[in-house]
Amino acid sequence: MTKKINYIESNKELAINLRRARENAELTQSSARSAIGLNRSCLTYYELGRSTPTIFTLIKLSMVYNVTIEELLLKH
């Protein structure tokens, strides 16, 4: 029997996961933005669910936060 994996279904869920991952990595928004090369408001908008990062940005975020992309996309 296979275990069902529950993935996020909205920007709000992704926003929560992104913020949690950043905080677990003990990074401020400013330091995370600098490491990834985002402009001032991008990361804030991602963490508020107002916009969605591209797959390339998700890859960078996962590397900086030291998590897998799947961890960012799973329901918690």
A tleap script that builds the chain and sets N, CA, C and O, in Angstrom:
source leaprc.protein.ff14SB
mol = sequence {
  NMET THR LYS LYS ILE ASN TYR ILE GLU SER
  ASN LYS GLU LEU ALA ILE ASN LEU ARG ARG
  ALA ARG GLU ASN ALA GLU LEU THR GLN SER
  SER ALA ARG SER ALA ILE GLY LEU ASN ARG
  SER CYS LEU THR TYR TYR GLU LEU GLY ARG
  SER THR PRO THR ILE PHE THR LEU ILE LYS
  LEU SER MET VAL TYR ASN VAL THR ILE GLU
  GLU LEU LEU LEU LYS CHIE
}
set mol.1.N position { 0.837 -1.169 0.000 }
set mol.1.CA position { 0.000 0.000 0.000 }
set mol.1.C position { 0.892 1.245 0.000 }
set mol.1.O position { 1.843 1.336 0.776 }
set mol.2.N position { 0.584 2.176 -0.853 }
set mol.2.CA position { 1.372 3.392 -0.977 }
set mol.2.C position { 0.805 4.501 -0.100 }
set mol.2.O position { -0.409 4.672 0.019 }
set mol.3.N position { 1.702 5.230 0.495 }
set mol.3.CA position { 1.281 6.347 1.334 }
set mol.3.C position { 0.986 7.552 0.446 }
set mol.3.O position { 1.770 7.884 -0.443 }
set mol.4.N position { -0.141 8.198 0.691 }
set mol.4.CA position { -0.521 9.372 -0.081 }
set mol.4.C position { 0.274 10.575 0.413 }
set mol.4.O position { 0.375 10.813 1.617 }
set mol.5.N position { 0.834 11.329 -0.524 }
set mol.5.CA position { 1.590 12.530 -0.194 }
set mol.5.C position { 0.691 13.734 -0.430 }
set mol.5.O position { 0.103 13.874 -1.503 }
set mol.6.N position { 0.586 14.584 0.548 }
set mol.6.CA position { -0.258 15.772 0.434 }
set mol.6.C position { 0.603 16.993 0.128 }
set mol.6.O position { 1.431 17.414 0.937 }
set mol.7.N position { 0.385 17.544 -1.055 }
set mol.7.CA position { 1.097 18.743 -1.455 }
set mol.7.C position { 0.225 19.969 -1.231 }
set mol.7.O position { -0.999 19.872 -1.140 }
set mol.8.N position { 0.876 21.120 -1.143 }
set mol.8.CA position { 0.147 22.371 -0.952 }
set mol.8.C position { -0.791 22.615 -2.124 }
set mol.8.O position { -0.597 22.091 -3.221 }
set mol.9.N position { -1.805 23.418 -1.869 }
set mol.9.CA position { -2.799 23.710 -2.899 }
set mol.9.C position { -2.994 25.204 -3.122 }
set mol.9.O position { -3.834 25.603 -3.929 }
set mol.10.N position { -2.226 26.037 -2.414 }
set mol.10.CA position { -2.424 27.478 -2.564 }
set mol.10.C position { -1.131 28.240 -2.285 }
set mol.10.O position { -0.186 27.711 -1.698 }
set mol.11.N position { -1.120 29.491 -2.722 }
set mol.11.CA position { 0.017 30.372 -2.440 }
set mol.11.C position { 0.193 30.579 -0.943 }
set mol.11.O position { 1.317 30.714 -0.459 }
set mol.12.N position { -0.912 30.605 -0.211 }
set mol.12.CA position { -0.840 30.821 1.236 }
set mol.12.C position { -0.079 29.688 1.925 }
set mol.12.O position { 0.719 29.927 2.832 }
set mol.13.N position { -0.331 28.462 1.488 }
set mol.13.CA position { 0.390 27.324 2.079 }
set mol.13.C position { 1.872 27.380 1.736 }
set mol.13.O position { 2.720 27.096 2.582 }
set mol.14.N position { 2.186 27.746 0.494 }
set mol.14.CA position { 3.584 27.901 0.100 }
set mol.14.C position { 4.230 29.014 0.905 }
set mol.14.O position { 5.374 28.885 1.341 }
set mol.15.N position { 3.507 30.105 1.105 }
set mol.15.CA position { 4.027 31.236 1.875 }
set mol.15.C position { 4.429 30.802 3.280 }
set mol.15.O position { 5.494 31.175 3.771 }
set mol.16.N position { 3.577 30.017 3.918 }
set mol.16.CA position { 3.866 29.527 5.276 }
set mol.16.C position { 5.118 28.664 5.264 }
set mol.16.O position { 5.979 28.806 6.132 }
set mol.17.N position { 5.224 27.771 4.285 }
set mol.17.CA position { 6.385 26.888 4.197 }
set mol.17.C position { 7.673 27.671 3.947 }
set mol.17.O position { 8.714 27.361 4.527 }
set mol.18.N position { 7.601 28.682 3.084 }
set mol.18.CA position { 8.791 29.480 2.789 }
set mol.18.C position { 9.264 30.230 4.039 }
set mol.18.O position { 10.457 30.257 4.343 }
set mol.19.N position { 8.327 30.829 4.746 }
set mol.19.CA position { 8.697 31.562 5.954 }
set mol.19.C position { 9.274 30.619 7.005 }
set mol.19.O position { 10.284 30.928 7.638 }
set mol.20.N position { 8.635 29.476 7.187 }
set mol.20.CA position { 9.109 28.497 8.173 }
set mol.20.C position { 10.525 28.023 7.827 }
set mol.20.O position { 11.379 27.918 8.707 }
set mol.21.N position { 10.765 27.741 6.561 }
set mol.21.CA position { 12.088 27.261 6.135 }
set mol.21.C position { 13.151 28.337 6.369 }
set mol.21.O position { 14.252 28.034 6.827 }
set mol.22.N position { 12.820 29.588 6.057 }
set mol.22.CA position { 13.773 30.685 6.275 }
set mol.22.C position { 14.080 30.843 7.759 }
set mol.22.O position { 15.240 30.984 8.149 }
set mol.23.N position { 13.046 30.819 8.576 }
set mol.23.CA position { 13.243 30.961 10.019 }
set mol.23.C position { 14.028 29.787 10.595 }
set mol.23.O position { 14.873 29.976 11.470 }
set mol.24.N position { 13.755 28.578 10.114 }
set mol.24.CA position { 14.505 27.399 10.569 }
set mol.24.C position { 15.978 27.482 10.165 }
set mol.24.O position { 16.851 26.953 10.853 }
set mol.25.N position { 16.241 28.152 9.041 }
set mol.25.CA position { 17.624 28.352 8.599 }
set mol.25.C position { 18.278 29.524 9.332 }
set mol.25.O position { 19.445 29.840 9.103 }
set mol.26.N position { 17.501 30.168 10.224 }
set mol.26.CA position { 17.964 31.306 11.020 }
set mol.26.C position { 18.462 32.447 10.142 }
set mol.26.O position { 19.518 33.029 10.391 }
set mol.27.N position { 17.679 32.756 9.107 }
set mol.27.CA position { 17.998 33.849 8.199 }
set mol.27.C position { 16.936 34.936 8.304 }
set mol.27.O position { 15.756 34.651 8.509 }
set mol.28.N position { 17.363 36.166 8.164 }
set mol.28.CA position { 16.410 37.263 8.043 }
set mol.28.C position { 15.977 37.340 6.585 }
set mol.28.O position { 16.619 36.755 5.713 }
set mol.29.N position { 14.901 38.054 6.322 }
set mol.29.CA position { 14.496 38.246 4.930 }
set mol.29.C position { 15.603 38.942 4.158 }
set mol.29.O position { 15.866 38.607 3.003 }
set mol.30.N position { 16.245 39.899 4.786 }
set mol.30.CA position { 17.303 40.655 4.126 }
set mol.30.C position { 18.480 39.759 3.727 }
set mol.30.O position { 18.976 39.847 2.604 }
set mol.31.N position { 18.917 38.912 4.633 }
set mol.31.CA position { 20.057 38.042 4.313 }
set mol.31.C position { 19.674 36.986 3.277 }
set mol.31.O position { 20.490 36.630 2.428 }
set mol.32.N position { 18.445 36.487 3.340 }
set mol.32.CA position { 17.987 35.508 2.350 }
set mol.32.C position { 17.890 36.157 0.974 }
set mol.32.O position { 18.311 35.568 -0.022 }
set mol.33.N position { 17.335 37.370 0.915 }
set mol.33.CA position { 17.237 38.097 -0.363 }
set mol.33.C position { 18.612 38.306 -0.972 }
set mol.33.O position { 18.797 38.112 -2.174 }
set mol.34.N position { 19.571 38.697 -0.157 }
set mol.34.CA position { 20.927 38.935 -0.643 }
set mol.34.C position { 21.554 37.658 -1.192 }
set mol.34.O position { 22.197 37.678 -2.241 }
set mol.35.N position { 21.369 36.557 -0.484 }
set mol.35.CA position { 21.962 35.281 -0.905 }
set mol.35.C position { 21.370 34.784 -2.218 }
set mol.35.O position { 22.046 34.110 -2.994 }
set mol.36.N position { 20.107 35.118 -2.462 }
set mol.36.CA position { 19.414 34.629 -3.650 }
set mol.36.C position { 19.468 35.637 -4.788 }
set mol.36.O position { 19.382 35.269 -5.960 }
set mol.37.N position { 19.611 36.905 -4.438 }
set mol.37.CA position { 19.645 37.950 -5.451 }
set mol.37.C position { 18.275 38.475 -5.831 }
set mol.37.O position { 18.035 38.833 -6.984 }
set mol.38.N position { 17.377 38.519 -4.855 }
set mol.38.CA position { 16.028 39.033 -5.102 }
set mol.38.C position { 15.964 40.514 -4.766 }
set mol.38.O position { 16.748 41.011 -3.957 }
set mol.39.N position { 15.024 41.216 -5.391 }
set mol.39.CA position { 14.847 42.614 -5.020 }
set mol.39.C position { 14.120 42.711 -3.688 }
set mol.39.O position { 13.687 41.700 -3.134 }
set mol.40.N position { 13.989 43.913 -3.182 }
set mol.40.CA position { 13.523 44.135 -1.817 }
set mol.40.C position { 12.165 43.526 -1.490 }
set mol.40.O position { 11.991 42.977 -0.402 }
set mol.41.N position { 11.210 43.605 -2.392 }
set mol.41.CA position { 9.859 43.164 -2.050 }
set mol.41.C position { 9.534 41.722 -2.453 }
set mol.41.O position { 8.548 41.167 -1.968 }
set mol.42.N position { 10.316 41.116 -3.309 }
set mol.42.CA position { 9.987 39.769 -3.821 }
set mol.42.C position { 9.780 38.741 -2.715 }
set mol.42.O position { 8.736 38.090 -2.660 }
set mol.43.N position { 10.754 38.595 -1.847 }
set mol.43.CA position { 10.657 37.568 -0.805 }
set mol.43.C position { 9.485 37.857 0.130 }
set mol.43.O position { 8.789 36.937 0.561 }
set mol.44.N position { 9.270 39.117 0.438 }
set mol.44.CA position { 8.127 39.485 1.272 }
set mol.44.C position { 6.832 39.039 0.616 }
set mol.44.O position { 5.972 38.453 1.274 }
set mol.45.N position { 6.684 39.312 -0.681 }
set mol.45.CA position { 5.475 38.905 -1.401 }
set mol.45.C position { 5.324 37.392 -1.439 }
set mol.45.O position { 4.208 36.884 -1.329 }
set mol.46.N position { 6.428 36.660 -1.593 }
set mol.46.CA position { 6.353 35.194 -1.563 }
set mol.46.C position { 5.852 34.717 -0.207 }
set mol.46.O position { 5.010 33.822 -0.128 }
set mol.47.N position { 6.376 35.321 0.865 }
set mol.47.CA position { 6.017 34.892 2.216 }
set mol.47.C position { 4.629 35.359 2.642 }
set mol.47.O position { 4.091 34.868 3.634 }
set mol.48.N position { 4.059 36.280 1.923 }
set mol.48.CA position { 2.681 36.714 2.184 }
set mol.48.C position { 1.681 36.023 1.269 }
set mol.48.O position { 0.473 36.164 1.455 }
set mol.49.N position { 2.168 35.281 0.289 }
set mol.49.CA position { 1.290 34.589 -0.647 }
set mol.49.C position { 0.753 35.491 -1.742 }
set mol.49.O position { -0.194 35.128 -2.440 }
set mol.50.N position { 1.348 36.661 -1.898 }
set mol.50.CA position { 0.885 37.607 -2.921 }
set mol.50.C position { 1.428 37.282 -4.303 }
set mol.50.O position { 0.836 37.661 -5.314 }
set mol.51.N position { 2.548 36.586 -4.347 }
set mol.51.CA position { 3.095 36.138 -5.631 }
set mol.51.C position { 3.754 34.782 -5.433 }
set mol.51.O position { 3.991 34.348 -4.306 }
set mol.52.N position { 4.044 34.123 -6.544 }
set mol.52.CA position { 4.593 32.773 -6.516 }
set mol.52.C position { 5.974 32.774 -7.151 }
set mol.52.O position { 6.147 33.308 -8.246 }
set mol.53.N position { 6.959 32.186 -6.483 }
set mol.53.CA position { 8.293 32.136 -7.068 }
set mol.53.C position { 8.338 31.183 -8.260 }
set mol.53.O position { 7.577 30.217 -8.323 }
set mol.54.N position { 9.226 31.460 -9.190 }
set mol.54.CA position { 9.441 30.544 -10.312 }
set mol.54.C position { 10.133 29.296 -9.792 }
set mol.54.O position { 10.619 29.272 -8.661 }
set mol.55.N position { 10.177 28.279 -10.604 }
set mol.55.CA position { 10.871 27.048 -10.210 }
set mol.55.C position { 12.353 27.321 -9.967 }
set mol.55.O position { 12.962 26.704 -9.093 }
set mol.56.N position { 12.930 28.234 -10.730 }
set mol.56.CA position { 14.340 28.574 -10.556 }
set mol.56.C position { 14.580 29.264 -9.216 }
set mol.56.O position { 15.596 29.028 -8.562 }
set mol.57.N position { 13.644 30.114 -8.812 }
set mol.57.CA position { 13.745 30.765 -7.508 }
set mol.57.C position { 13.521 29.752 -6.395 }
set mol.57.O position { 14.189 29.817 -5.362 }
set mol.58.N position { 12.591 28.816 -6.585 }
set mol.58.CA position { 12.384 27.759 -5.580 }
set mol.58.C position { 13.647 26.926 -5.379 }
set mol.58.O position { 13.972 26.536 -4.257 }
set mol.59.N position { 14.348 26.661 -6.466 }
set mol.59.CA position { 15.609 25.906 -6.370 }
set mol.59.C position { 16.608 26.686 -5.531 }
set mol.59.O position { 17.245 26.128 -4.637 }
set mol.60.N position { 16.743 27.973 -5.817 }
set mol.60.CA position { 17.678 28.812 -5.055 }
set mol.60.C position { 17.274 28.881 -3.588 }
set mol.60.O position { 18.117 28.759 -2.699 }
set mol.61.N position { 15.978 29.079 -3.336 }
set mol.61.CA position { 15.505 29.133 -1.954 }
set mol.61.C position { 15.794 27.836 -1.220 }
set mol.61.O position { 16.251 27.856 -0.077 }
set mol.62.N position { 15.534 26.719 -1.861 }
set mol.62.CA position { 15.776 25.432 -1.201 }
set mol.62.C position { 17.260 25.246 -0.882 }
set mol.62.O position { 17.609 24.674 0.151 }
set mol.63.N position { 18.124 25.724 -1.762 }
set mol.63.CA position { 19.566 25.605 -1.515 }
set mol.63.C position { 20.000 26.497 -0.347 }
set mol.63.O position { 20.756 26.064 0.523 }
set mol.64.N position { 19.523 27.730 -0.334 }
set mol.64.CA position { 19.895 28.664 0.735 }
set mol.64.C position { 19.315 28.211 2.076 }
set mol.64.O position { 19.968 28.349 3.110 }
set mol.65.N position { 18.099 27.676 2.064 }
set mol.65.CA position { 17.445 27.232 3.295 }
set mol.65.C position { 17.846 25.808 3.698 }
set mol.65.O position { 17.485 25.338 4.776 }
set mol.66.N position { 18.590 25.132 2.831 }
set mol.66.CA position { 19.049 23.764 3.088 }
set mol.66.C position { 17.876 22.802 3.306 }
set mol.66.O position { 17.867 22.001 4.241 }
set mol.67.N position { 16.885 22.908 2.408 }
set mol.67.CA position { 15.742 21.993 2.393 }
set mol.67.C position { 15.528 21.538 0.952 }
set mol.67.O position { 16.083 22.119 0.020 }
set mol.68.N position { 14.730 20.509 0.781 }
set mol.68.CA position { 14.406 20.069 -0.573 }
set mol.68.C position { 13.213 20.874 -1.095 }
set mol.68.O position { 12.449 21.446 -0.317 }
set mol.69.N position { 13.071 20.909 -2.390 }
set mol.69.CA position { 11.910 21.569 -2.986 }
set mol.69.C position { 10.638 20.867 -2.514 }
set mol.69.O position { 9.618 21.510 -2.263 }
set mol.70.N position { 10.710 19.561 -2.398 }
set mol.70.CA position { 9.541 18.809 -1.933 }
set mol.70.C position { 9.114 19.265 -0.545 }
set mol.70.O position { 7.918 19.359 -0.267 }
set mol.71.N position { 10.072 19.548 0.329 }
set mol.71.CA position { 9.710 20.030 1.668 }
set mol.71.C position { 8.967 21.361 1.590 }
set mol.71.O position { 8.083 21.628 2.404 }
set mol.72.N position { 9.320 22.186 0.625 }
set mol.72.CA position { 8.632 23.467 0.458 }
set mol.72.C position { 7.231 23.288 -0.078 }
set mol.72.O position { 6.371 24.145 0.124 }
set mol.73.N position { 6.996 22.180 -0.759 }
set mol.73.CA position { 5.701 21.959 -1.420 }
set mol.73.C position { 4.777 21.000 -0.675 }
set mol.73.O position { 3.650 20.772 -1.115 }
set mol.74.N position { 5.228 20.436 0.437 }
set mol.74.CA position { 4.386 19.519 1.204 }
set mol.74.C position { 3.503 20.259 2.190 }
set mol.74.O position { 3.896 21.283 2.749 }
set mol.75.N position { 2.294 19.723 2.400 }
set mol.75.CA position { 1.415 20.258 3.450 }
set mol.75.C position { 1.993 19.857 4.794 }
set mol.75.O position { 2.504 18.751 4.964 }
set mol.76.N position { 1.904 20.766 5.738 }
set mol.76.CA position { 2.386 20.471 7.106 }
set mol.76.C position { 1.256 20.530 8.083 }
set mol.76.O position { 1.460 20.313 9.277 }
savepdb mol mol.pdb
quit
